[in-house]
């Protein structure tokens, strides 16, 4: 295999070349790097699909649409690895696996992949030894998957039990258009369950049941269901069913009125689709408007919170202003009282100072015994020296004090009065205070 040649092709045909897993390295590289490859045909080879490099390349590929692995040697283990790739791939549309001995174990893995893959449209698994357990796994997947349009299970070992499970899923699935259950072991009971599902199913177009054990009774049940189902176009029951039953089903399917009803149903479905599209569009508009309303509600809530915070601030400010007003009123009252009789206020201030001086004198007198006691305990020479120095200092301070005492008292009184005036009101000017006090200064 020439990589340079393969990477330039949209379709690669390598069927019947005896390829095995060891020959998939080049194809894995092509899947990783090709931007145009759409169809890869590998049927009639010896591929077991146990090479993780090829599986990883398939999982990451975003161009491949058709993968044909019919008549290889994949088996249950290879199907598990393939299922992991299918679950991750969102480009593949058709997967052909008939004749690979996948069995129920492999089908279970592939069915699990179908529950996560919503792009695969055709899955062919005929002649793979699938029995009822595998059919039940596929039935579970069909209840979830909404992309698969064709499911081929012909030539397996599914009997009535497995078909009953599949029929239950068909009643809920509206996307599958063809199901092939030919050459299995389906009897009248399985046919009856399929008939019941056709009453509810609105998507199935082709039902392949040839080569089974269905008799006239099962065929009659299907015919009754077709009278109320206008979607099914083809029902193949094979040659084991009597001619009368086959002719009855053919007459129902070929009825001209059925075609008219089918056309009406298509138009109805088209109208419903259009209405659904309009509803979805309206829902999107409503969703957008809901988002706008939600945003407006959030903005309104934020604005209300801001208003509440501002109201709280205004209330606090008003309380502060009220307190300031009370303080100003108190100051104005004190200023008014001082302007009415400033000397009384000065006298009260001097009296408070005299009380303070008297308190200090008492405190000093009370402290003298303690000082004397401490002096007695200290060195006699040190006490004498401190006493001499103290006497000298006292004599000097007395001489200076006699000269400054009167002026100091007058100045102290004047300063104390001005301090009182300043403490009463900052708004009262210094000049006006002086105009009140200066005429009354002490000599």
Helices and strands as residue ranges (DSSP letters): H 3-6, E 11-13, G 21-23, H 25-33, E 39-41, H 52-60, E 66-68, H 75-88, E 94-96, H 103-114, E 122-124, H 132-142, E 150-152, H 160-170, E 178-180, H 188-200, E 206-208, H 216-226, E 234-236, H 243-254, H 256-340, H 342-377, H 380-424, H 430-437, G 438-440
